[in-house]
Every structure is written in structure tokens, then in C-alpha cells.
């Protein structure tokens, strides 16, 4: 992949993360950290979706060498998984 393709992929992945934060972000004091979490998860998911697309030979929505369709699916799946994991509350007191 060329550098413009990678930058375009990063732009789409970050846009998915920002949209997810806008739609699902909680009003907390750690909102900035949650945005960084979503941006990282979105980028990881987009790269994973792109890799699976190249590995399996799937083409959903190609734009040059970039498969945007599976990248966005991977990004959304990783964002939903990360959101689910981040909402798990830990016990602060011992149950003993």
C-alpha cells in the first residue's frame, strides 16, 4: 500500500472512532481518555478488517487497494467489543 492509501485508511478509521464517541460517549470526567480509547480501537479494528480482507480475498467496497467495507466492519466490531469491556465495573470492596 502507498502512503496516501494508508493515510486515507487512517482518516476513515479515526472518523469511525469519533462518530462512535459522539454517539455512545458517556458524559464523564474521563471523556478524553474514552475518546483516545475509541480512536485506538477503531484504528486497530480497521487494520484487522483490512488484513482479513486481504487474507481471505474478500472485497466488499474497494477504493483502490483499500477495502473500506471490511475495514469499517472490523472497526465497528472492535469498537463495540471495547465498549462492552470498558463498561465492566470492578468491585472496590472485598466480599469477604
N, C-alpha and C positions, 0 to 999 in steps of 0.2 A: 504494500500500500504506500501511496505517496503521502507527503506531509500535508497537502491540502485535504486529502481524504481523511486522515487521522484528525485533523483539526475540525473538520465538519462532523465527524463522528463524536468528538468530544463536545462540540456545541449542542448536538442533539441530545446526548446523554445528560448534560448539565441542564438543558431545558426540561427534560423529563423530571429530573430531581427537583427543580424549582417549582414546577407545576404540582408535583406531589406534595411538596411542603406547603404550597399555597392552599391546596385542597384539604390536606389531612393534618397540617401542623397544629399542635396544641398551643394555647396561649399560656406559656410558662416562662420562667426566667431563663431557662436553658434553650430558648428558641434558636439562638445562633448555633449552638452545638448540634441541635437536631437538624438544622439546615446543612451543616457540614457532613453529618451522617448520611443524609439523603443524597447529597451530591456524590459522596464516595460510593454508596451502594448503587446508585444509578449508573455511574461510570463502570463499576465492576460488572453489573448485570448486562450492560450494553456490550461490553467486551466479551463476556461469556456467551451471550446470544450470537454475536458475530462469529466467535470461534466455533460454536456448534453448527452454525450455518455453513461455514467453510468445511468443517469436518464431515458433516452428513451430506453435503451437496444440496441443501435446501435453498430455494430462492423465493422469498416472499415479496419483497419490494426492493428491487435493486436500483441503486443510484451509482452507476459506475462500478467500482469494485466493492462498494459498501452495500451490505444488505440491511436496510433500515428496518424492515419489518420484524425480523427475528431479533435485531438489536433492541428495538423498543419493547418487544415481548419479554426479552430477558431482563431489561431494565425495570419494567413494571413488576415482574415476578420477584426480583431481588428486593425492590422497594417494599413490596407487601410482606415479604418474609422478614426483612429487617424491622419494619414497623411492628410486626407481631412480636418479634423477640425483644424489642425495646420497651414494650408495654408490660413486660413481666415484672412484678413488684417483688422485691426481696423482703424477707422478714427481718425486722430490726431488733426484735426481742426474741430471746430464747424461749422455746416452747417447753422447756424442762422446768 
